[in-house]
């Protein structure tokens, strides 16, 4: 999937880009957790949907800590903030 600077496209084009990106992720990894495991072993944080509640996103740290998080994007799409909803 090619990268794109989403700050320089219309909101409609941004939505299409993110829809395509989500489809690419689903196709690329197809439920295979090996990529996430590799990232955790390398010391990186990973994000994934909560299987029990698909509306939730989980952030997992290499030390095993897990949190349900929510991303709040600025109105102008220039920045975002990750808010911890609860720890797991």
C-alpha positions in Angstrom: 0.0 0.0 0.0 1.6 3.3 -1.0 1.8 6.0 1.6 0.2 9.3 1.1 0.3 12.7 2.9 -3.3 12.8 4.1 -3.0 16.4 5.3 -3.0 17.6 1.7 -6.2 15.9 0.4 -9.9 16.5 0.9 -11.8 14.9 3.8 -13.6 12.6 1.3 -10.2 11.5 -0.1 -8.9 11.0 3.4 -11.8 8.7 4.3 -11.3 6.7 1.1 -7.5 6.4 1.9 -8.2 5.1 5.4 -10.9 2.7 4.2 -8.4 1.3 1.6 -5.7 1.2 4.3 -8.0 -0.8 6.6 -8.8 -3.2 3.8 -5.1 -3.6 3.1 -4.3 -4.4 6.7 -7.0 -7.0 6.8 -5.8 -8.6 3.6 -2.1 -8.3 4.4 -2.2 -9.9 7.9 -5.5 -11.9 7.5 -5.7 -12.6 11.3 -2.0 -13.6 11.5 -0.6 -12.3 14.8 3.1 -13.0 13.8 3.7 -9.4 12.7 2.4 -8.0 16.0 4.5 -10.5 17.9 7.6 -9.5 15.9 7.0 -5.8 16.7 6.5 -6.5 20.4 9.8 -8.6 20.5 11.5 -5.7 18.8 10.4 -3.4 21.6 7.5 -1.6 19.7 4.0 -0.9 20.9 1.2 -2.5 18.8 -2.5 -1.6 18.4 -5.2 -4.0 17.4 -9.0 -4.4 17.6 -10.5 -6.1 20.7 -11.9 -9.4 19.6 -14.5 -9.3 22.3 -15.6 -5.8 21.4 -14.6 -4.7 17.8 -15.4 -1.1 18.6 -12.4 -1.0 21.0 -8.7 -0.6 20.2 -6.1 -2.2 22.4 -2.6 -0.9 22.8 -0.1 -3.5 23.9 3.3 -2.8 25.2 6.4 -5.1 24.9 6.3 -5.7 28.7 2.8 -7.2 28.4 0.7 -4.2 29.6 -2.5 -3.7 27.7 -4.9 -0.7 27.6 -8.1 0.1 25.7 -7.4 3.4 24.0 -9.3 5.9 21.9 -7.7 8.2 19.3 -8.9 11.8 19.1 -7.9 13.5 15.9 -7.7 17.3 15.6 -10.4 18.9 13.5 -7.8 20.0 10.9 -6.2 16.5 11.0 -2.9 18.0 12.0 -2.5 16.0 15.2 -4.0 13.3 17.3 -4.1 12.3 20.9 -4.3 8.8 22.3 -6.5 8.6 25.4 -6.5 5.6 27.8 -10.0 4.4 28.4 -9.0 1.7 30.8 -6.2 -0.7 31.6 -6.7 -4.5 31.0 
